[in-house]
Amino acid sequence: VGYATFAIVRATVFPKNIALGKPVHPSSRKHNPPDGHELVDGEIGTSFGIHTNTEDSPNVVIDLQARYWIDTVRVYNRVDGWYDDSLPLLVELSQDGTKWDEIGRREEHFDASPPWVVNGRGKPAQFVRVRVARKSYLALSEVEVFGKKF
């Protein structure tokens, strides 16, 4: 009875990372780095979970596989240096994967601790895109998304 009560309280009080283990689609991949699933594996602190080639507006799309009301997106920068190479960084939401709504823009330095926390303002989305707003590459350690089922 005690465990069941704890499980119910935990599920309703503590937010759940809805991006955990979901499909990740990078705009490109550099040779021999992770394929992108490491970006949503729940392990913060690895050098990077995604690393694209240098290109115009490199990005990564996380498919949540269902629609959610987005509360918060946490972006953890890489931990091995070169933190500002992926700035300015945008977080965008989409319901269909074609029309994107910017919910956050970061131009100032940040790293993995603390992460950049973006308010999702309860907007509906199935897709979350993190994008560099210039020619560069994208390298991040982890992205977490918190929200409620649509």
Secondary structure, DSSP 8 states (H G I E B T S, - for coil): -HHHHHHHHHHHHS--BTTTT--EEES---SSS--SGGGGSS-TTSS-SEE--SEES-EEEEEEEEEEEEEEEEEEE-SSS-GGGG-SEEEEEESSSSS-EEEEEE-S---SSS-EEEEEEEEEEEEEEEEESSEE--EEEEEEEEEEE-
